[in-house]
Amino acid sequence: METVCYIEIIKDGRDFVARAHLSNGSTKEYRHQNFEDVLTEMVIDLQEELADSEIN
């Protein structure tokens, strides 16, 4: 089993902030007032990122 990312979700004022810490050392941050929207954006982006890394 391999960890591909660590996800941190916090509330910053009115915004939800999701930070994905990837195994390659990079961090991606997503921010939105709606919790579902921040999760959707993050999941779509991570799906693309992880699919690209599987190809290479």
Helices and strands as residue ranges (DSSP letters): E 5-12, E 15-22, E 27-32, H 35-55
